[in-house]
Amino acid sequence: MGAGRACRGGPSSSAPAAAAGRPFPPIASSSPSSAAAAPVAPSETASTSVTKTVNGSHHFKIAGYSLAKGIGVGKYIASESFTVGGYEWAIYFYPDGKSPEDGAAYVSLFIALASEGTDVRALFELTLVDQSGKGQDKVHTHFGRSLEGGPYTLKYRGSMWGYKRFFKRSALETSDYLKDDCLLVNCTVGVVQSQTEGPKIYTIPVPPSNMSQHIGQLLTDGKRTDITFEVDGELFPAHKVVLAARSPVFRAQLFGPMKDKNMKRITIEDMEPSVFKALLHFMYWDELPDIEELTGLNTTWVSTLMAQHLLAAADRYALERLKLLCELRLCEDVAINTVANTLALAEQHHCYQLKTVCLRFVALPENLKAVMQTDGFDYLQQSCPSLLTELLEYVAKGGSFFRGYTKLCKGLAVILLLVHLLIQLFPSAVTYLALVPGRTIPFAWNLITGGYVELTIPGVIISTIGLLLFGKFLEPLWGSKELSKFIFVVNFSTSVCVFITAIALYYTTQEESYLYAPLSGFYGVLTGLLVGIKQLMSEQELNLFVLKIKAKWIPSLVALISVIVSFFVKELVSYLPVILFGIYMSWIYLRYFQRRLETGLKGDPSEEFSFSSFFPEFLRPVLDPIASIFHRLLCGRSERADARGQTLDTTPLPGSDSIEANRRRLVFSHCLSVLISS
């Protein structure tokens, strides 16, 4: 008994020997008496704070330097953004300098923080490369020298570091830094980062997993397969367990409650063999196959087509990673001739990121018209008509007031404002710029400039807003070249008609007021743009305040209101001929002379755009016989030959005459109505 008590807690001569035989020391008691008997030594730890730079470089080539000059002081050319230290950066080159006080005597060069960040500390080096091979680069650097204030701190996104007077422009243009009208700029960024490190822990490097290679080898070897897929006559052996592990659809089909135990072959419908082969490759290897090796072709179009089919297959078998990889490939290869089909595919398979990329691409003014002429756009409007609304909303919503408007219309709007300002500062300029019939013979240029002269503030406001709004709708559909041609033709022809009318009235009445009253205003072009909208969406109903009116009646309504108002407000009489001739001359141009790029033919011979369409129904029997005479004279088709040299004189060419005109109108009608409602 005594020995037992000594073992449980009392002192014993055998205790040290027992302790010595244990592999681990005993667990310390937490009782006060035990703590007092064996005090614990204080622990010692250590850590190290390490501050270093994460460096990265970017090479920026500025081609066409001579063309970049003159863009304006404070305006820059930006490089693509690049990532260093977890932040986005960009190089800004100012051909005319950054500061107005330098008067474009120096070029400026800056590095800017292009992503979100607060108090980002960094070192920079900007180098202008000597292209003679002598190595005499112009270098401005933080690296390798002590800084009294430490690294430069960029407070927020858009903060910049650089030099307003980086190089004197006259010296640059005669130096070896400029070669073949190109400049080369190298930029190095060192982002300062601090981290605290504890005691060094030694590690053993472990190679990345190669499990996918082992699983992929099962498909390559073709051993122990237990299921065969037949796709358009081709057979593909596979392993049920692999397919079930990768795809919930195959899992349900092969191992679900409704499975067929004796099923050895499955026929796949509505899929190309090459697509199914690519699908199997991904399920075993977890990566996209080599498209060139798979198809034997190496073109972007084939790659895009395969990605489109593979995306549909991935959605069919719930392979989300494959679906995302296909989305990424399609985003990288987005192009004019394939984007419409890709957009329809993204809508049908709920690929919202891909859909956004496609909408943004198509909505660009330089892309929209070209995309609408592709076969894919016809498929898009048939399969996903709701996308037209979203597409045009992207065109309409520019974010800021001026972002959604085209460069051509913004430029013309600036001209209208500048001419009005000139007239206010120098009233005598009206004589030289406005259309004054009695002085047109010596001052023939006023047949062109007269349309851009607005004498009143309300006039210039209405003209500017109307130009921006209507041009925003029409330029993406017509193109900048065609819209500028339309504006010039309508403006000039309207001025000529007004001039002839004024001369005729003078000889009829002998009143000199017809010769020397200044006639001006942009209203002729504005009403002409309304005629263009009438052409494209004649049957579309528009909400004008509390009234609903079809687009085809808007030019006629404007003309009627102008006639009525001119009886009561004499000051507005001078605008009446400009408005009426603007409507008529724009209709003549669109009806008989506007060339369609998609058909190579001129005009719009559809009945919905005839001269009588501007008038009420009961007047058409009287107007149609008269208008048909001019129609036959102006709208006759010249003979054309096909690719085999055969003359096509009796059968309408594809895209010609009223059928194609009506098809275009149906496509644009919904689009433009969405823009106007926005």
Secondary structure as UniProt FT lines:
FT   HELIX           2..8
FT   TURN            13..14
FT   HELIX           15..20
FT   HELIX           32..37
FT   STRAND          48..63
FT   HELIX           65..68
FT   TURN            69..70
FT   TURN            73..74
FT   STRAND          77..78
FT   STRAND          82..84
FT   TURN            85..86
FT   STRAND          87..94
FT   TURN            95..96
FT   HELIX           100..102
FT   TURN            103..104
FT   STRAND          106..113
FT   STRAND          120..128
FT   TURN            131..132
FT   STRAND          138..141
FT   TURN            143..144
FT   TURN            148..149
FT   STRAND          152..154
FT   TURN            157..158
FT   STRAND          160..168
FT   HELIX           169..172
FT   TURN            173..174
FT   TURN            176..177
FT   TURN            180..181
FT   STRAND          182..197
FT   HELIX           211..221
FT   TURN            222..224
FT   STRAND          227..231
FT   TURN            232..233
FT   STRAND          234..238
FT   HELIX           240..246
FT   HELIX           248..255
FT   TURN            257..258
FT   TURN            261..262
FT   STRAND          265..268
FT   HELIX           273..285
FT   HELIX           291..295
FT   HELIX           300..316
FT   TURN            317..318
FT   HELIX           320..332
FT   TURN            336..338
FT   HELIX           339..348
FT   TURN            349..350
FT   HELIX           352..363
FT   HELIX           365..372
FT   HELIX           375..383
FT   HELIX           386..396
FT   TURN            401..404
FT   HELIX           407..425
FT   HELIX           427..429
FT   HELIX           430..433
FT   HELIX           437..439
FT   TURN            440..442
FT   TURN            444..445
FT   HELIX           446..449
FT   HELIX           450..452
FT   HELIX           457..478
FT   HELIX           480..509
FT   HELIX           513..516
FT   HELIX           523..536
FT   TURN            538..539
FT   STRAND          541..544
FT   TURN            545..546
FT   STRAND          547..550
FT   HELIX           551..553
FT   HELIX           554..568
FT   HELIX           570..572
FT   TURN            573..574
FT   HELIX           575..588
FT   HELIX           589..593
FT   TURN            597..599
FT   HELIX           607..609
FT   HELIX           611..614
FT   HELIX           617..619
FT   HELIX           620..634
FT   STRAND          640..641
FT   TURN            643..644
FT   STRAND          647..648
FT   TURN            654..655
FT   HELIX           657..677
//
